[in-house]
Amino acid sequence: GEDVKPFTPEKTKEIVMSLQQPAVFCNMVGNWPALHWNVNYLSAVLEGKTIQFRLGLKTVDLVPQFETSCSYVEATLEEFLAWSCGQPSCLSGPFSCYDYSKYWAYADYKYIARIFEDKPEIFQDVRWSDFGFPGRNGKESTLWIGSEGANTPCHLDSYGCNLVLQVQGRKRWHLFPPGDTSFLYPTRIPYEESSIFSKVNIANPDLKRFPDFRNSTAHVVTLSPGQVLLVPRHWWHYVESIDPVTVSINSWIELDADHEARVEEAITRMLVCAIKSAENPSDGDLWLNPTEVEATSHEINLQYLNKAVSAYLKCQEASVSGQARSSSTGAKQRTNASCKRKRREVGCEPGSCTLLTQECDFATPKAEELQKIPFGPHLIQVLPQSHKTSVMGAVAVESDSGDLLHENEGEHFGKLIRKRDRLLMSNDCETAAHQMDSDCGPCTSQTALSTNDLLDCLVNPHVISLVAQLLLERMRV
């Protein structure tokens, strides 16, 4: 029956917190009202309210289509549906000058707490309590609505792990383990807190420019309605919508390791903002992702760094005086939101935000207490793709019934509040949705290193991790 779950909430949380590879939960959400959140239903609930869509070209280039190269429109879901169904331009409004055969549209990272702020009762339609997180519902979740071809560039999330519920249509996920980071050529341009992008276009990799990508190992899965994907901490992912209309709901689960990650992110922000802000503005380098409101000052960034360090040290003290943990990387849930989420919602600055210094609750099960992961029809491994096939050429793990997957034959917490107060908005048909940053384009003969070349080395995740460790060690002395 719909109310009978294959795993108890306690067992499910144990799996989520201990599993270090992607997997798909089946038959866990059959009684969730959120399964009825198709675009027609959401359109009726929103009653003509507009939301922002990101538009990109369906043309597959050798370089990723970052958010800095997209166009943006404000539109209703009715207009989105009319456009995706090929209705007359008068019905599709802001989409009318974007040919559906050439463009995709994505309403991504829409926090349910914000778009349904006048209908809080709808939050209860999402029940993450079934996954062992009591009290977590739609208020702590994010909504994604896209057309066929809509995608998220390959990236990893600095914070947390990710639970993703597929509601309507299917999405294909290409995931890469943390150990493949160097093969994916990480970059912090465009800069966004908590997101490390790959220079490689997973859909069409430039192997001449990025030869080490051949050494990466893709785990590919096609997520169908009713299934929930677990994306473990620091797994790279490229996500694409493969049906005419898709709807997903996700929630990022906070982890112990996020405290150190916030220190690393604070260091990265300080360096990127300092170096890029020193460049001549006339260079026209769109280095700041539209999700970031502005390039914060050095003073604010330094305050942010000190807050992050203080929070980390406070939690370390709590772990020593409290119950001993089995490992320094153990994961746990916190009931409060991250500082980044809080700052984006209420507008407080890093220096004035006190949420980072909250008490820590170390309730993580010990590793030796964890039972063997119960893989089977209700929990499916996302297996590595065969090296004999290309990254995009394999048949992904599919499920026609939504109940069983078949073996492969052959992308703040991660993204946090995405406030777009100062977006590159455009309803102008002449505005190209594919204006690429010159530093992101195919490699050309260069006579000198660019600022971005320096940053790729300076804020490389391995370098930043070492700097954070040295800073924290200095604070302990």
Secondary structure, DSSP 8 states (H G I E B T S, - for coil): -TT--SS-HHHHHHHHHH--S-EEE-SS-TT-GGGG--HHHHHHHHTT--EEEEEEESS--SS---GGG-EEEEE-HHHHHHHHTT--HHHHGGGTTS-TTTEEEEEEEEEHHHHTTT-GGGGGG--GGGGT-TT-SGGG-EEEEEETT-EEEEEEESSSEEEEEEEES-EEEEEE-GGGGGGG-EE--SB-TTEEEESS-TTS--TTT-GGGGG---EEEEE-TT-EEEE-TT-EEEEEE-SSEEEEEEEEE--TTHHHHHHHHHHHHHHHHHHHHTS-GGG----B-TTS-----HHHHHHHHHHHHHHHHHHHHHHHHSS--S-TT-----SS--HHHHHHHH---GGG--GGG---------GGG------BTTEEE--B--TTS-TTTS--B--SSSS-----------S-----TT------TTS-TT---GGGSS----SS--HHHHHHHHT-HHHHHHHHHHHHHHHH-
